Amino acid sequence: MAQYALLILPSTNRVYAESSTELTMAELALFGRTALETPVDDIARTTIGGVPYVTFEADDLTEADAAKLANLSSIYALFRFDGKLLEPVHLQSLDRLDSDLITIPKYQGKTNELFTKLLLNVTLLSSDFAGDLLERKFSVIDPLCGRGTTMNQALMYGFDAAGVDVDRKDFEAYGTFVQTWLKRKRLKHEAEVIRVRRDGRVAAHRLQVSFGLTKEDWKAGDKLNLSYVNADTTKALDFYKPGTFDLVVTDAPYGVQHGSRTAESGLHRSPIDLLKAAAPVWARLLRRGGALGIAWNTNVAKRDAAIEILAGAGLEPLDDPPYQDFVHRVDQAIVRDILIARRPS
């Protein structure tokens, strides 16, 4: 068995940095369970030369395993450790676009970018397709997408992304940003905002974008697709076909800066009412073997209640370790957790 030492990326968010070691340990355990060819054992927090690392034991990591671990949400560097010396392991992540796609947008209530990546990773690793992380072009939808952090992270990985949100200001802000970004990066693309009509009236507006990572990709028809519908999340099936997505990934409003809203019941502090109305819709968006990942504030909604709702929607909630190990404090009013549920194969 070889020993490895993982150095965690410094976070500009001090509170998140305090939780990052434990979150990385849980994420690494999930990688080992579902995606890696090589089993991972004895995951621990270890201080080496006065610096904290996450260490683990494994047989020699394959190139594919190292490439998968390169996408850990908070990884900075990975070393093979012989007790005295650190030997760097080459890491090549899936990232296909410049990171400013995610870091440029600044607005009140924006979810930490590292946590967004963690949430996407944990959801992907919980699907039946986790082993295909390096090869599969996943399709991802955020049904409460706001200004698009989750969609942008999906695009970073080279995945197709979609979103739904009822807030018109968020829809317009995201549309302006992403089109400006594509022009500034000189990426070949097509983008338009269209009116979606139902029964002779405008039911929603949709931003539709396709672009190539290179000019050669564009010419060959190898494009990434982005779709954002400005509508209530409970109406998502009016705009997207059932069984279309591998992953449903969303960060529910925390009941502090933003409340949870449905068309029928209006604004509430708890996301439970929103989840009751939307979970059956979100479950139908998933293809068989796909997974749903939701983050929320446990101070305003209990985990057991959310599990019951997702199970009632026909999904299989995952509630054993390491799934119970992602809870962490965001601020004085928010303790955030992740809940994963899979659509049966």
C-alpha positions in Angstrom: 0.0 0.0 0.0 1.2 3.5 -0.8 0.4 6.6 1.2 -0.8 9.8 -0.4 -1.1 13.3 0.9 -3.6 15.8 -0.5 -3.1 19.5 -0.1 -6.3 21.5 0.1 -6.9 24.6 -2.0 -6.8 27.8 0.2 -10.3 29.3 0.2 -11.0 33.0 0.3 -14.0 32.2 2.4 -12.7 31.8 5.9 -15.7 29.9 7.3 -15.7 27.5 4.4 -12.0 27.0 4.8 -12.5 25.8 8.3 -14.9 23.0 7.0 -12.9 22.2 3.9 -10.8 19.4 5.4 -13.8 17.4 6.7 -15.7 18.0 3.5 -12.8 16.8 1.4 -12.4 13.7 3.4 -16.1 12.8 2.8 -15.8 13.7 -0.9 -12.7 11.5 -1.2 -14.4 8.6 0.5 -17.2 8.9 -2.1 -14.7 9.0 -5.0 -13.2 5.8 -3.6 -16.5 4.1 -3.3 -18.0 4.9 -6.7 -15.4 6.1 -9.2 -11.9 4.9 -8.6 -10.4 1.6 -9.7 -8.2 1.6 -6.6 -9.8 1.3 -3.2 -9.0 4.1 -0.8 -8.4 3.5 2.9 -7.4 5.2 6.2 -8.5 8.7 5.2 -7.3 11.1 7.8 -6.2 14.7 8.6 -2.4 14.7 9.0 0.0 17.5 9.7 3.2 17.3 7.6 5.9 19.9 8.1 3.4 22.1 10.0 0.9 22.0 7.1 -2.4 20.2 7.3 -3.0 17.5 4.6 -5.7 14.9 4.0 -3.8 11.6 3.8 -5.0 8.2 2.6 -3.7 4.8 1.7 -4.2 3.0 -1.7 -2.4 0.7 -4.1 -0.6 2.7 -6.7 -3.1 5.1 -8.3 -3.7 4.5 -12.0 -3.5 7.5 -14.4 -7.3 7.3 -14.7 -7.7 7.5 -10.9 -5.4 10.5 -10.6 -7.3 12.2 -13.4 -10.6 11.6 -11.5 -9.1 12.8 -8.2 -7.9 16.0 -10.0 -11.6 17.1 -9.9 -12.0 17.0 -6.2 -13.6 20.3 -5.3 -10.9 21.6 -3.0 -7.8 19.8 -4.3 -4.7 21.9 -4.7 -2.0 19.2 -5.1 -1.5 15.5 -4.6 1.7 13.8 -3.4 2.8 10.3 -2.9 4.3 10.3 0.6 7.1 7.9 1.8 7.2 9.3 5.3 9.9 11.8 4.5 9.5 13.1 1.0 6.5 14.3 -1.1 6.5 13.2 -4.7 4.0 15.1 -6.8 1.3 13.2 -8.7 0.3 14.8 -12.0 -3.2 16.1 -12.0 -5.2 17.0 -15.1 -8.8 18.1 -14.3 -11.8 18.0 -16.6 -11.9 21.9 -16.7 -12.3 22.9 -20.3 -12.9 26.7 -19.8 -11.3 29.6 -18.0 -12.2 29.8 -14.3 -13.4 33.3 -14.6 -16.6 31.9 -16.0 -17.4 31.1 -12.4 -15.4 33.7 -10.4 -16.4 36.9 -12.3 -20.1 37.0 -11.3 -20.4 38.7 -7.9 -23.8 39.2 -6.2 -25.5 38.9 -2.8 -26.4 35.3 -1.9 -24.0 33.7 -4.4 -23.0 30.2 -3.3 -19.4 29.5 -2.7 -17.8 28.2 -5.9 -15.9 25.4 -4.2 -19.1 24.2 -2.6 -21.0 24.4 -5.9 -18.3 22.1 -7.4 -18.6 19.8 -4.3 -22.4 19.5 -4.7 -22.1 18.7 -8.4 -19.3 16.1 -7.7 -21.2 14.4 -4.9 -24.4 14.1 -7.1 -22.4 12.8 -10.1 -20.6 10.3 -7.9 -23.9 9.0 -6.7 -25.3 8.3 -10.1 -25.0 5.0 -11.9 -22.6 6.7 -14.3 -19.9 7.7 -11.8 -17.3 5.4 -13.4 -17.7 7.3 -16.6 -16.6 10.6 -15.1 -13.8 11.1 -17.6 -15.6 10.0 -20.7 -19.3 10.8 -20.4 -20.8 14.1 -21.5 -23.2 14.5 -18.6 -26.4 16.5 -18.9 -27.1 18.7 -15.8 -30.0 20.8 -14.8 -30.3 23.2 -11.9 -34.1 23.8 -11.3 -33.4 26.8 -9.0 -30.5 28.1 -11.0 -30.5 31.8 -10.1 -27.5 33.4 -11.8 -26.1 30.2 -13.0 -23.2 29.1 -10.8 -24.1 25.4 -11.1 -24.7 25.7 -14.8 -21.3 27.4 -15.2 -19.5 24.6 -13.3 -21.2 22.0 -15.5 -20.0 23.9 -18.6 -16.5 24.0 -17.0 -16.5 20.2 -17.0 -17.6 20.1 -20.7 -21.1 19.0 -19.8 -24.4 20.3 -21.2 -26.2 22.5 -18.8 -29.8 23.7 -18.2 -31.6 25.7 -15.6 -35.0 27.0 -14.5 -35.6 30.0 -12.4 -38.7 32.3 -11.8 -36.7 35.5 -11.1 -36.6 37.6 -14.3 -33.8 39.8 -13.0 -31.6 36.7 -12.5 -32.5 35.4 -15.9 -31.6 38.7 -17.6 -28.4 39.1 -15.6 -27.2 35.7 -16.5 -28.1 36.0 -20.2 -26.1 39.3 -20.4 -23.1 37.8 -18.6 -22.8 34.6 -20.5 -23.1 36.2 -23.9 -20.6 38.9 -23.0 -18.2 36.2 -21.7 -18.4 34.1 -24.8 -17.7 37.2 -27.0 -14.8 38.2 -24.9 -13.3 34.7 -25.0 -13.9 34.7 -28.8 -15.6 31.3 -28.7 -17.7 30.5 -31.7 -21.3 30.4 -30.5 -25.0 31.0 -31.2 -27.2 32.6 -28.5 -30.8 33.8 -28.5 -33.7 34.5 -26.1 -37.0 33.2 -27.4 -40.6 33.5 -26.2 -42.1 30.1 -25.3 -45.8 30.1 -26.1 -48.5 27.9 -24.6 -52.2 28.2 -25.6 -51.6 31.4 -27.5 -49.8 33.2 -24.7 -46.2 33.7 -23.7 -45.6 31.2 -20.9 -41.8 31.8 -20.5 -38.6 33.1 -21.9 -35.8 30.8 -22.8 -32.1 31.5 -23.3 -30.6 29.0 -25.7 -26.8 28.9 -26.3 -24.5 26.6 -28.1 -20.8 27.0 -28.5 -17.6 25.2 -29.4 -14.6 24.9 -27.1 -12.4 25.4 -30.2 -13.1 26.6 -33.8 -12.4 23.0 -34.9 -15.1 21.7 -32.5 -17.6 24.2 -33.8 -17.0 23.3 -37.4 -17.3 19.6 -36.6 -20.6 20.2 -34.7 -19.1 19.2 -31.4 -20.8 21.8 -29.2 -21.8 22.5 -25.6 -25.4 23.4 -25.1 -26.9 25.7 -22.5 -30.6 26.3 -21.8 -32.1 28.6 -19.2 -35.9 28.9 -18.8 -37.4 31.8 -16.9 -40.3 30.0 -15.3 -41.5 28.4 -12.0 -39.5 25.3 -11.2 -42.8 23.3 -10.7 -43.5 23.8 -14.5 -40.1 22.5 -15.6 -41.7 19.6 -17.4 -43.5 22.1 -19.7 -40.1 22.9 -21.1 -37.9 19.8 -20.7 -38.7 16.3 -21.6 -38.9 13.6 -18.9 -35.8 11.5 -18.5 -33.6 14.0 -20.2 -30.9 14.6 -17.5 -28.3 12.6 -15.8 -28.1 15.0 -12.8 -30.4 17.4 -11.0 -28.3 19.7 -8.9 -29.6 22.6 -6.9 -28.9 24.8 -3.9 -32.2 25.5 -2.2 -32.8 29.1 -0.8 -31.6 29.3 2.8 -34.5 31.3 4.1 -32.2 34.2 5.1 -31.3 36.3 2.0 -33.8 34.4 -0.2 -37.0 32.6 0.6 -38.4 29.6 -1.1 -41.2 30.3 -3.6 -43.7 28.3 -5.5 -46.4 29.6 -7.9 -49.2 28.3 -5.8 -48.1 29.2 -2.2 -45.8 32.2 -2.6 -42.8 33.0 -0.5 -41.8 30.8 2.5 -38.8 30.7 4.8 -38.6 26.9 4.8 -37.7 25.0 1.6 -39.9 22.1 2.6 -43.0 23.5 0.8 -41.0 24.1 -2.3 -39.5 20.6 -2.1 -43.0 19.0 -1.7 -44.2 20.8 -4.8 -41.1 20.4 -7.0 -39.6 17.0 -6.0 -42.0 14.9 -8.2 -41.2 17.2 -11.2 -37.4 17.0 -10.6 -37.6 13.2 -10.2 -39.2 12.9 -13.6 -36.5 15.0 -15.2 -33.9 12.4 -14.3 -33.1 9.4 -16.5 -32.9 6.0 -14.9 -29.7 5.7 -12.8 -29.5 9.5 -12.5 -29.1 11.4 -9.2 -30.5 14.4 -7.6 -28.4 16.5 -5.2 -29.8 19.3 -3.1 -28.2 21.6 -0.5 -30.2 23.5 2.1 -30.2 25.2 5.5 -30.9 22.6 8.2 -31.9 25.4 10.6 -35.1 25.8 8.6 -35.7 22.3 7.4 -34.8 18.9 8.9 -33.0 16.2 7.0 -35.6 13.5 7.8 -38.4 15.6 6.4 -36.5 16.2 3.1 -35.7 12.4 2.9 -39.3 11.5 3.3 -40.4 13.9 0.5 -37.7 12.6 -2.0 -38.7 9.0 -1.2 -42.3 9.9 -1.8 -41.3 11.2 -5.3 -40.0 7.8 -6.2 -36.3 8.4 -5.6 -33.9 6.4 -3.4 -32.4 8.7 -0.8 -28.8 7.9 0.2 -28.2 8.4 3.9 -25.3 6.2 5.0 -21.7 7.5 5.5 -20.2 9.5 3.9 -23.5 11.1 2.9 -24.1 12.1 6.5 -20.7 13.9 6.6 -21.3 17.0 4.5 -23.1 19.1 7.1 -21.1 22.3 7.8 -21.6 25.9 9.1 -21.9 28.7 6.7 -22.6 31.5 9.1 -24.5 32.2 12.3 -27.9 31.5 10.7 -27.0 28.8 8.2 -25.9 25.2 8.7 -25.8 23.7 5.3 -26.2 20.0 4.4 -26.3 17.9 1.2 -29.0 15.3 0.5 -28.6 12.9 -2.5 -31.3 10.7 -4.0 -31.0 8.4 -7.0 -33.6 7.4 -9.5 -33.8 3.6 -9.6 -32.2 2.0 -12.7 
